[in-house]
Amino acid sequence: MSQWEVVIGLETHVQLLTKSKIFSGAATAFGAEPNRQACAVDIALPGVLPVLNRAAVVCAIKFGLAVGAKIAPRSVFARKNYFYPDLPKGYQISQYETPVVAGGGLSIRVGEQEKFVRLVRAHLEEDAGKSLHEDFHGKTGIDLNRAGTPLLEIVSEPDLRSSAEAVAYAKALHSLVTWIGICDGNLQEGSFRVDANVSVRRPGAPFGTRREIKNLNSFRFLQQAIDYEVAWQINELEEGRAIHQATVLFDPASGETRAMRSKEDAHDYRYFPDPDLLPLEITPQWIEEVKAALPELPQAMRERFQADYGLSAYDASTLTATREMARYFEETVAAAGKENAKLCANWVMGELAARLNREELDIAAVPLAPALLAGLIRRIADGTLSSKLAKEVFEALWNGEGQDADAIIEARGLKQVSDAAAIEPIIDAVIAAQPKSVEEFRAGKEKALNALVGQVMKATQGKANPQQVGELLRKKLAAN
């Protein structure tokens, strides 16, 4: 594998969060009965004319501003001609030579490494319908509800060098488009779909022949598909066979890609300007209006979290993975006190995130209000709770078993014991009962102290202050 370099570029279709379609007033709501949301404009009946949806253009401007791209003052819609059963017009209205957004880029993080991925363009277009192959007794049905749904196709440069980088980029892009409110990000419903262009080459050689993996609607499938495709291409080349440009599909059941058709080039689509649509003109004033309405962007928020709260780049990146996560963290800090920001970050990224994962919940549905978590964190910070007791209180708060942390601590008698006079007799008893650990510690084995601390914590049912226990043990063992 090390003798080969992987080259990946992603094309992402983002369904824009508009109430109506890009060139008609038909609804875009998901889940309607087949063909109930396809109007005369969507299926190009004779005499109808498309009218551009202003809200879709605003979404494109938002994205361009968010990635530092150039927003074209004048862009053109074109007809992309091809024939497929779910494309009723025989062409798709898209943008070709002059897209609405050009350039820009996105920072991604893979482990501790940060990388900037350049973007080629982002252009507006309409979606096609959908072919349905199930429950038709061997026949195919066509649902045109999606026809005309507004899409922003975002094309990256071939800057990605592994499936891990591709997934990190796709997740960062997904986070951004949901963050700025232009897409609901629902992968299962097809609101965010990724095509991966994959090739391999010897390091330093020209780019190899790429194959495009179509319509990947999960990050896990994206990684699996790329890994399989890379291994397949390397094997083909090492066996002396050539790679032919093709469009391929990924089968999650087998974990394999399979060729669907030979890959078309741009000239195969016979692009030409759509005669029914005027060029799209975007004024500087319009751009400024959209810019003023944008929320604080993830990169700016990450930098602020590091500067204001003293967080690491990793912590700041994790906490800004979604806008909801960032909001929850900031509300927790506001209630717990800025001096406890790092402790808040640890609990949001640790215990809270783990619980959300176990219960397959989004943070927007968390049953624990930030103020309640903040109350728990304040009691950890002031020494009222040990980490073990804090987890017990967290569990009770999560399950709604108390009004707040203080009420639970009082009701269950969970207050941490920090009275040296109360702890010392227990420490003396543990030292007397654990001569082997005492001997090992005095011989220089630091881990032996942890064993003694553990015994004291067990004897106090986790209520002793572990840091204080450790200090008292050291003093007593040094004195004897």
C-alpha positions as CSV (number, residue, x, y, z in Angstrom):
1,M,0.0,0.0,0.0
2,S,2.9,2.4,0.9
3,Q,4.1,2.2,-2.8
4,W,0.8,3.8,-3.9
5,E,-0.7,7.2,-3.2
6,V,-4.5,7.5,-3.0
7,V,-6.1,10.6,-4.6
8,I,-9.7,11.4,-3.7
9,G,-12.0,14.3,-4.6
10,L,-15.6,14.5,-3.4
11,E,-18.7,15.8,-5.1
12,T,-21.5,16.5,-2.5
13,H,-25.1,17.1,-3.3
14,V,-26.7,19.2,-0.6
15,Q,-30.5,19.5,-0.6
16,L,-31.3,23.1,0.3
17,L,-33.6,23.9,3.1
18,T,-36.3,25.7,1.1
19,K,-40.1,25.2,1.3
20,S,-40.5,25.0,-2.5
21,K,-38.5,23.7,-5.4
22,I,-35.8,25.6,-7.3
23,F,-37.8,26.5,-10.3
24,S,-41.4,25.9,-9.2
25,G,-43.8,26.4,-6.3
26,A,-44.2,22.7,-5.6
27,A,-43.4,21.5,-2.1
28,T,-40.1,19.8,-1.1
29,A,-41.4,18.0,2.1
30,F,-40.1,14.5,2.5
31,G,-42.4,11.5,2.6
32,A,-45.4,12.5,0.4
33,E,-47.2,9.9,-1.7
34,P,-45.3,9.2,-5.0
35,N,-45.9,11.9,-7.7
36,R,-48.0,14.2,-5.4
37,Q,-45.4,17.0,-5.4
38,A,-44.5,17.1,-9.1
39,C,-46.1,20.0,-10.9
40,A,-46.2,21.0,-14.5
41,V,-42.9,22.9,-14.3
42,D,-41.1,20.0,-12.7
43,I,-42.0,17.6,-15.5
44,A,-41.7,20.3,-18.3
45,L,-45.1,20.2,-19.8
46,P,-45.4,22.3,-22.9
47,G,-45.8,26.0,-22.4
48,V,-44.5,26.1,-18.8
49,L,-41.5,28.3,-17.7
50,P,-39.1,27.9,-14.7
51,V,-38.8,30.7,-12.2
52,L,-35.7,30.8,-9.9
53,N,-36.3,30.4,-6.2
54,R,-34.6,33.3,-4.4
55,A,-34.3,31.3,-1.2
56,A,-32.1,28.8,-3.0
57,V,-29.8,31.6,-4.1
58,V,-29.5,32.9,-0.5
59,C,-28.4,29.4,0.6
60,A,-25.7,29.4,-2.1
61,I,-24.5,32.8,-1.0
62,K,-24.4,31.7,2.6
63,F,-22.2,28.7,1.7
64,G,-19.9,30.8,-0.4
65,L,-19.3,33.2,2.4
66,A,-18.8,30.4,5.0
67,V,-16.0,28.8,3.0
68,G,-14.3,32.0,1.9
69,A,-15.2,31.6,-1.8
70,K,-15.8,34.0,-4.6
71,I,-19.5,34.6,-5.3
72,A,-20.1,35.3,-9.0
73,P,-21.8,38.6,-9.6
74,R,-23.3,37.0,-12.7
75,S,-23.8,33.2,-13.2
76,V,-25.6,31.2,-15.8
77,F,-27.9,28.2,-15.8
78,A,-27.4,25.5,-18.4
79,R,-29.2,22.4,-19.6
80,K,-27.3,19.2,-18.9
81,N,-28.7,16.7,-21.4
82,Y,-29.0,13.1,-20.7
83,F,-31.8,10.5,-20.8
84,Y,-32.9,8.5,-17.8
85,P,-36.3,7.3,-16.7
86,D,-36.5,9.6,-13.7
87,L,-35.5,12.7,-15.6
88,P,-38.8,13.8,-17.2
89,K,-37.4,16.7,-19.2
90,G,-34.6,14.8,-20.8
91,Y,-32.3,17.4,-19.3
92,Q,-31.3,18.8,-15.9
93,I,-31.1,22.5,-15.2
94,S,-27.6,23.0,-13.6
95,Q,-24.7,25.4,-13.9
96,Y,-21.6,24.6,-15.9
97,E,-19.1,27.3,-17.1
98,T,-20.1,30.0,-14.6
99,P,-21.1,28.6,-11.2
100,V,-22.5,30.8,-8.4
101,V,-19.6,29.9,-6.0
102,A,-16.0,29.4,-7.0
103,G,-13.0,28.5,-4.9
104,G,-12.8,28.6,-1.1
105,G,-12.0,25.7,1.2
106,L,-12.6,23.8,4.4
107,S,-10.3,22.9,7.3
108,I,-10.5,19.3,8.5
109,R,-8.9,17.5,11.4
110,V,-7.8,13.8,11.3
111,G,-6.5,12.9,14.7
112,E,-4.1,15.6,15.7
113,Q,-3.4,16.7,12.1
114,E,-5.2,19.6,10.5
115,K,-5.5,20.0,6.7
116,F,-7.1,22.6,4.4
117,V,-9.1,21.1,1.6
118,R,-9.6,23.4,-1.4
119,L,-12.9,23.6,-3.2
120,V,-13.3,23.9,-7.0
121,R,-16.9,25.2,-7.0
122,A,-20.4,25.0,-5.7
123,H,-23.3,25.3,-8.2
124,L,-27.1,25.3,-8.0
125,E,-29.1,22.7,-9.8
126,E,-32.3,20.7,-9.6
127,D,-32.6,17.1,-8.5
128,A,-34.0,14.3,-10.6
129,G,-36.8,12.0,-9.7
130,K,-36.3,8.6,-8.1
131,S,-36.6,5.1,-9.6
132,L,-38.3,2.6,-7.2
133,H,-37.4,-1.1,-7.7
134,E,-39.3,-2.6,-4.8
135,D,-42.9,-3.9,-4.6
136,F,-43.5,-3.7,-8.3
137,H,-43.3,-7.4,-9.2
138,G,-40.1,-7.1,-11.1
139,K,-41.0,-3.7,-12.7
140,T,-39.6,-0.2,-11.9
141,G,-41.8,2.7,-10.7
142,I,-40.9,6.3,-11.1
143,D,-41.5,8.9,-8.3
144,L,-41.1,12.5,-9.5
145,N,-41.6,14.1,-6.1
146,R,-37.8,14.9,-5.9
147,A,-37.7,16.3,-9.5
148,G,-36.9,20.0,-9.2
149,T,-35.7,19.9,-5.6
150,P,-33.0,22.5,-5.1
151,L,-29.4,21.2,-4.7
152,L,-26.1,22.8,-4.2
153,E,-23.4,20.6,-5.7
154,I,-20.1,21.2,-3.9
155,V,-17.0,19.9,-5.6
156,S,-13.6,19.6,-3.8
157,E,-10.2,19.6,-5.4
158,P,-8.5,16.1,-5.3
159,D,-6.7,17.0,-2.1
160,L,-7.8,14.0,0.0
161,R,-5.3,11.2,0.5
162,S,-7.2,8.6,2.5
163,S,-10.7,7.4,3.3
164,A,-10.2,8.8,6.8
165,E,-9.6,12.3,5.3
166,A,-12.5,11.9,3.0
167,V,-14.8,11.1,6.0
168,A,-13.4,14.0,8.0
169,Y,-14.1,16.3,5.1
170,A,-17.6,15.0,4.5
171,K,-18.4,15.4,8.3
172,A,-17.0,18.9,8.3
173,L,-19.0,19.8,5.3
174,H,-22.1,18.2,6.8
175,S,-21.6,20.2,10.0
176,L,-21.1,23.4,8.1
177,V,-24.2,23.2,5.9
178,T,-26.4,22.3,8.9
179,W,-24.7,25.0,11.0
180,I,-25.5,27.8,8.6
181,G,-29.0,26.4,8.1
182,I,-29.0,25.6,4.4
183,C,-29.6,21.9,4.8
184,D,-31.2,19.6,7.3
185,G,-28.4,17.1,6.9
186,N,-30.6,14.0,6.9
187,L,-28.5,11.3,5.2
188,Q,-31.2,8.7,5.3
189,E,-33.7,10.9,3.4
190,G,-31.1,11.8,0.8
191,S,-30.5,15.4,1.9
192,F,-26.8,15.0,1.9
193,R,-25.3,12.6,-0.7
194,V,-21.6,12.1,-1.6
195,D,-20.0,10.9,-4.8
196,A,-16.3,9.9,-4.4
197,N,-13.8,10.2,-7.3
198,V,-11.0,7.7,-6.5
199,S,-7.7,7.0,-8.2
200,V,-4.3,5.7,-7.2
201,R,-0.8,6.6,-8.4
202,R,2.8,6.1,-7.7
203,P,4.0,9.0,-5.4
204,G,5.0,11.9,-7.7
205,A,3.4,10.4,-10.8
206,P,0.5,12.1,-12.7
207,F,-3.0,11.5,-11.5
208,G,-4.3,8.0,-12.3
209,T,-7.6,7.2,-14.0
210,R,-10.5,7.9,-11.6
211,R,-13.6,5.9,-10.9
212,E,-16.6,7.7,-9.4
213,I,-18.5,6.0,-6.6
214,K,-22.1,7.4,-6.7
215,N,-24.7,8.3,-4.0
216,L,-23.1,7.4,-0.7
217,N,-25.5,8.4,2.0
218,S,-23.5,7.4,5.2
219,F,-20.1,8.2,6.4
220,R,-19.5,4.5,7.2
221,F,-20.3,3.5,3.6
222,L,-18.1,6.3,2.3
223,Q,-15.1,4.9,4.2
224,Q,-15.9,1.3,3.3
225,A,-16.5,2.1,-0.4
226,I,-13.2,4.1,-0.8
227,D,-11.2,1.4,1.1
228,Y,-12.5,-1.3,-1.2
229,E,-12.1,0.7,-4.4
230,V,-8.5,1.6,-3.5
231,A,-7.6,-2.0,-2.8
232,W,-9.3,-3.1,-6.0
233,Q,-7.5,-0.5,-8.2
234,I,-4.1,-1.3,-6.7
235,N,-4.7,-5.0,-7.3
236,E,-5.7,-4.3,-10.9
237,L,-2.6,-2.2,-11.6
238,E,-0.3,-4.7,-9.9
239,E,-1.7,-7.4,-12.0
240,G,-0.9,-5.4,-15.1
241,R,-4.5,-4.4,-16.0
242,A,-5.5,-0.8,-16.8
243,I,-8.1,1.2,-14.9
244,H,-11.0,2.5,-17.1
245,Q,-12.9,5.6,-16.2
246,A,-16.3,4.5,-14.9
247,T,-19.2,5.2,-12.6
248,V,-19.6,2.6,-9.9
249,L,-22.0,1.8,-7.1
250,F,-21.2,0.5,-3.6
251,D,-23.1,-2.5,-2.3
252,P,-23.2,-2.3,1.6
253,A,-24.2,-6.0,1.8
254,S,-21.1,-7.3,0.1
255,G,-18.8,-4.3,0.9
256,E,-17.8,-4.1,-2.8
257,T,-18.1,-1.6,-5.6
258,R,-19.4,-2.6,-9.0
259,A,-19.3,-0.8,-12.3
260,M,-22.6,0.7,-13.4
261,R,-21.6,2.5,-16.7
262,S,-18.6,4.1,-18.3
263,K,-18.0,7.5,-16.9
264,E,-19.2,10.4,-19.1
265,D,-17.1,13.6,-19.7
266,A,-18.6,17.1,-19.8
267,H,-19.0,17.2,-23.6
268,D,-21.2,14.1,-23.4
269,Y,-23.9,16.1,-21.7
270,R,-24.0,18.8,-24.5
271,Y,-24.3,21.7,-22.0
272,F,-25.8,24.9,-23.3
273,P,-27.3,28.0,-21.6
274,D,-31.0,27.5,-20.6
275,P,-33.0,29.8,-22.9
276,D,-35.8,30.0,-20.4
277,L,-33.7,31.5,-17.5
278,L,-32.0,34.8,-17.3
279,P,-28.5,35.0,-15.9
280,L,-28.4,35.2,-12.1
281,E,-27.1,38.5,-10.9
282,I,-26.0,38.9,-7.3
283,T,-25.2,42.4,-6.1
284,P,-22.7,43.4,-3.4
285,Q,-25.6,44.7,-1.3
286,W,-27.3,41.3,-1.5
287,I,-24.1,39.6,-0.4
288,E,-23.8,42.0,2.6
289,E,-27.4,41.4,3.6
290,V,-26.8,37.6,3.7
291,K,-23.5,38.0,5.5
292,A,-25.1,40.1,8.2
293,A,-27.5,37.3,9.0
294,L,-24.9,34.5,9.2
295,P,-24.3,32.9,12.6
296,E,-20.7,32.8,14.1
297,L,-18.9,30.2,11.9
298,P,-17.3,27.1,13.3
299,Q,-13.7,28.2,12.7
300,A,-14.2,31.5,14.4
301,M,-15.9,29.8,17.3
302,R,-13.1,27.3,17.7
303,E,-10.6,30.2,17.9
304,R,-12.8,32.0,20.4
305,F,-13.1,28.9,22.6
306,Q,-9.3,28.5,22.7
307,A,-8.8,32.2,23.5
308,D,-11.6,32.7,25.9
309,Y,-11.8,29.4,27.7
310,G,-8.2,28.2,27.4
311,L,-9.3,25.0,25.6
312,S,-7.0,22.9,23.4
313,A,-7.5,22.9,19.6
314,Y,-8.8,19.3,19.9
315,D,-11.3,20.3,22.6
316,A,-12.5,23.3,20.6
317,S,-12.9,21.3,17.5
318,T,-14.9,18.6,19.2
319,L,-17.2,21.0,20.9
320,T,-18.0,22.8,17.6
321,A,-18.7,19.7,15.7
322,T,-22.3,20.8,15.7
323,R,-24.0,24.1,16.5
324,E,-26.2,22.4,19.1
325,M,-23.1,20.9,20.9
326,A,-21.4,24.3,20.9
327,R,-24.6,26.0,22.2
328,Y,-25.0,23.4,25.0
329,F,-21.3,23.8,26.1
330,E,-21.6,27.6,26.2
331,E,-24.8,27.6,28.2
332,T,-23.2,25.1,30.7
333,V,-20.2,27.4,31.1
334,A,-22.4,30.5,31.5
335,A,-24.1,28.7,34.4
336,A,-21.0,27.0,35.9
337,G,-18.7,29.9,35.7
338,K,-15.9,30.6,33.2
339,E,-13.3,29.4,35.6
340,N,-14.8,25.9,35.2
341,A,-14.8,25.9,31.4
342,K,-12.3,23.1,31.1
343,L,-14.3,20.9,33.5
344,C,-17.5,21.7,31.5
345,A,-15.7,20.7,28.3
346,N,-14.6,17.4,29.8
347,W,-18.1,16.5,31.0
348,V,-19.8,17.5,27.7
349,M,-17.3,15.6,25.6
350,G,-17.0,12.7,28.1
351,E,-19.9,11.6,30.2
352,L,-22.6,13.5,28.3
353,A,-21.4,12.5,24.8
354,A,-21.0,8.8,25.9
355,R,-24.5,8.7,27.2
356,L,-25.9,10.3,24.1
357,N,-24.1,7.7,22.0
358,R,-25.4,4.8,24.1
359,E,-28.9,5.9,23.8
360,E,-28.6,7.0,20.2
361,L,-29.8,10.5,21.0
362,D,-28.9,13.8,19.3
363,I,-27.8,16.5,21.7
364,A,-30.9,18.5,20.8
365,A,-32.9,15.9,22.5
366,V,-30.8,15.6,25.7
367,P,-33.0,15.4,28.8
368,L,-30.4,17.2,31.0
369,A,-30.6,21.0,30.8
370,P,-27.2,22.8,30.7
371,A,-28.0,24.5,34.0
372,L,-28.4,21.1,35.7
373,L,-25.1,19.9,34.4
374,A,-23.5,23.2,35.5
375,G,-24.9,22.6,39.1
376,L,-23.1,19.2,39.1
377,I,-19.9,20.7,37.8
378,R,-19.9,23.4,40.5
379,R,-20.0,20.7,43.2
380,I,-17.1,18.9,41.6
381,A,-15.1,22.1,41.4
382,D,-15.7,23.1,45.1
383,G,-14.8,19.6,46.3
384,T,-18.3,18.5,47.4
385,L,-18.3,15.6,45.0
386,S,-15.6,13.1,44.0
387,S,-15.6,11.9,40.4
388,K,-17.2,8.7,41.4
389,L,-20.0,10.4,43.3
390,A,-20.4,12.9,40.5
391,K,-21.3,10.1,38.1
392,E,-23.9,8.8,40.5
393,V,-25.5,12.3,40.6
394,F,-25.2,12.6,36.8
395,E,-27.2,9.4,36.5
396,A,-29.9,10.6,38.8
397,L,-30.1,13.9,37.0
398,W,-30.3,12.2,33.6
399,N,-33.2,10.1,34.9
400,G,-35.0,13.0,36.4
401,E,-34.7,11.7,39.9
402,G,-34.0,15.1,41.5
403,Q,-34.6,18.8,41.0
404,D,-30.9,19.6,40.9
405,A,-27.4,18.3,42.0
406,D,-27.7,19.8,45.5
407,A,-31.0,18.1,46.1
408,I,-29.7,14.7,45.1
409,I,-26.5,15.2,47.2
410,E,-28.6,16.0,50.2
411,A,-31.2,13.3,49.7
412,R,-28.6,10.5,49.2
413,G,-25.9,11.8,51.6
414,L,-23.3,11.9,48.9
415,K,-21.3,14.9,50.1
416,Q,-17.6,14.2,49.8
417,V,-15.7,13.8,53.1
418,S,-12.8,16.3,53.3
419,D,-12.4,16.4,57.1
420,A,-8.9,15.1,57.8
421,A,-9.9,14.0,61.3
422,A,-12.6,11.8,59.9
423,I,-10.4,10.3,57.2
424,E,-7.2,9.6,59.2
425,P,-8.5,6.7,61.3
426,I,-9.6,5.0,58.1
427,I,-6.2,5.6,56.5
428,D,-4.4,4.2,59.6
429,A,-6.6,1.1,59.3
430,V,-5.8,0.6,55.6
431,I,-2.0,1.0,56.2
432,A,-2.2,-1.6,58.9
433,A,-4.2,-4.0,56.7
434,Q,-2.0,-3.6,53.6
435,P,1.6,-4.1,54.6
436,K,2.6,-5.4,51.1
437,S,1.4,-2.2,49.3
438,V,3.0,-0.1,52.0
439,E,6.3,-1.9,51.5
440,E,6.1,-1.6,47.7
441,F,5.4,2.1,47.9
442,R,8.4,2.7,50.1
443,A,10.5,0.7,47.7
444,G,9.6,3.2,45.0
445,K,6.6,1.7,43.3
446,E,4.3,4.7,42.8
447,K,1.3,2.5,41.7
448,A,1.2,1.0,45.2
449,L,-0.1,4.3,46.5
450,N,-3.0,4.1,44.1
451,A,-4.0,0.7,45.6
452,L,-4.0,2.2,49.1
453,V,-6.1,5.2,47.9
454,G,-8.5,2.7,46.4
455,Q,-8.9,0.9,49.7
456,V,-9.6,4.1,51.5
457,M,-12.2,5.1,48.9
458,K,-13.8,1.7,49.2
459,A,-14.0,2.0,53.0
460,T,-15.6,5.4,52.7
461,Q,-18.0,4.3,50.0
462,G,-16.4,6.7,47.6
463,K,-17.1,9.7,49.8
464,A,-13.5,10.7,50.7
465,N,-11.7,13.3,48.7
466,P,-9.2,11.2,46.7
467,Q,-6.7,13.9,46.3
468,Q,-6.7,14.6,50.1
469,V,-6.4,10.8,50.8
470,G,-3.4,10.6,48.6
471,E,-1.7,13.6,50.3
472,L,-2.4,12.2,53.8
473,L,-1.1,8.7,52.8
474,R,2.1,10.2,51.6
475,K,2.7,12.1,54.8
476,K,1.9,9.1,57.0
477,L,4.1,6.7,55.0
478,A,7.0,9.2,54.9
479,A,6.7,9.8,58.6
480,N,6.8,6.1,59.6
